Amino acid sequence: MRPEAYLVIGLIVAALVAMAKSYVVPEVALLGVLAVLLGLGIVSPADALAGFASESLHTVALLFVISAAVRRSGALGLLTGRYLGPPRGYLDAQARLMLPTSVLSTVLNNTPVVALFLPVVRDWARKHNLAPSRLLIPLSYASILGGVCTLIGTSTNLVVRGLLPPDLHERFGMFTIGRVGLPVAVGGIAVLLLLGRRLLPERSDGDRVFADPRTFTTEMIVNPQGPLVGRKLSEVQRGDRVAFNPVEIERNGSILPAPSGDEVLRAGDRLVLAGAVAAAVAIHRIEGLDPAVDRLFDAPAQGSRHVFELVVAPRCPLVGRTVGDGSFRRQYNGAVMAVARHGQTVQPGGNNGWVVQLGDTLLEEADRSFLKRYGNSPEFLVIRGHNEERPAKTWHPGVGALILLAMIGLAATNTLSTFKAAAFAVSALLLLRILPWEDCVRSLDARVLLTIAAALGVGGALESTGAAASIAKTLVG
């Protein structure tokens, strides 16, 4: 090997050690190696930047956008709802979880799939008194096993295909790797089901141990034109939402205290609901329920709505004033979603909502600039943000699923390349407004994309110096 080849191998080994020891993050380590090689003249600027122009890199980026659209449109619930029912035990629970996870990972990048399922699995385990510690590892492994069945199942497959000579691209189709990957996936899932459940520990849920003891109270009105009119109160709580407690229902001037789940909702019902912070945020995402107070505030754009948790400080000018009189909206350009008061259920104060007291914890919805403007204000103590996305309401979740299936069909039949099919799918999502442009940009994982681009540049240096050929020849020989 040439001296440059030894240098490249040494730099890569040093980068791997630095990543294994967590001295630096992967993208910094690989970009550092690329910068050294560029400075020494071992790689040209064109070769160093070739990874950023790779079709594989941009295909991965498009798949991140598609995954975000699937999450936002509600198509995930459409695809998994029938499988995540009441389990009969841990074996049944793991089987119900691993099947949809592995199937979805064949057509979506496995990292976003795990991110999509994590909150669903935790809530599902909590609802059925299962230990998440016996479900989350199977979730991760099932996504990895599903990803080895198709070309787009994991970014690694796309990167390897991008390194092949152009004349071999057509031979590496959507399901070519499945000849090996599918038996491996089936065998791996079988091993997890038979042996994994005996090896996984049953630990208590950390969320229960460190659960937030505060109870937030929020008021919602049943939209007369919404889908909840005539539905039972229990139907408002679906399996993918956090549990909340109904405090009372105000109907035509009368109060129904502690309503049961069989209570049928009517148009205009005012619901007083209580629960943890996650429940209060989830309630405001339910289609058919409108906030009862502060509904007319100057709402920010759909892609910039953020939820902040605030504690009312002594210098707050709103102490003693009601939430719904518009003072919060006028002064802070936001809306109060829920109130918590020393672990108590806050009683409503009439049509204008609650009276703000010193020490109250408020869930407030405002634009992103609120944190910059009031993060260090003596009027509030900003505890944290809850920037969870609202599901799209304009389109049925089936539309997002159909676009995903169309992309898979076009790529699988070689009608379009994987990159073109993904670009077609993203264009359709944007044109139909299933995914706003702001969410599209936010869905891109810059760290993963930088890692892939830098790795492709370093891989090019291994080839150009002859190091790759020498290593391969040694291993094969």
Salt bridges, closest charged atoms under 4 A:
GLU4 OE1 - ARG2 NE 3.69
GLU27 OE2 - ARG447 NE 2.75
ASP92 OD2 - ARG96 NE 2.99
ASP123 OD1 - ARG126 NH1 2.96
GLU202 OE1 - ARG134 NH1 3.48
ASP205 OD1 - ARG122 NH2 3.06
ASP205 OD2 - ARG126 NH2 3.41
ASP207 OD2 - ARG122 NH2 3.22
ASP207 OD2 - ARG126 NH2 3.08
ASP212 OD2 - ARG214 NH2 2.37
ASP212 OD2 - ARG384 NH2 3.62
GLU219 OE1 - ARG270 NH1 2.94
GLU235 OE1 - ARG231 NE 2.58
ASP240 OD1 - ARG238 NE 3.95
GLU250 OE1 - ARG270 NE 3.61
GLU263 OE2 - ARG251 NH1 3.15
ASP269 OD2 - ARG251 NH2 2.71
ASP294 OD1 - ARG329 NE 3.26
GLU309 OE2 - ARG214 NH1 2.75
GLU309 OE1 - ARG384 NE 2.97
GLU309 OE1 - HIS386 NE2 2.87
ASP325 OD2 - ARG321 NE 3.84
ASP360 OD2 - ARG341 NH2 2.70
GLU365 OE1 - ARG305 NH2 3.00
GLU365 OE2 - ARG390 NH2 2.47
ASP367 OD1 - ARG373 NH2 3.40
GLU388 OE1 - ARG285 NH1 2.94
GLU389 OE1 - ARG71 NE 3.53
ASP439 OD2 - ARG72 NE 2.97
ASP439 OD1 - ARG442 NH2 2.23
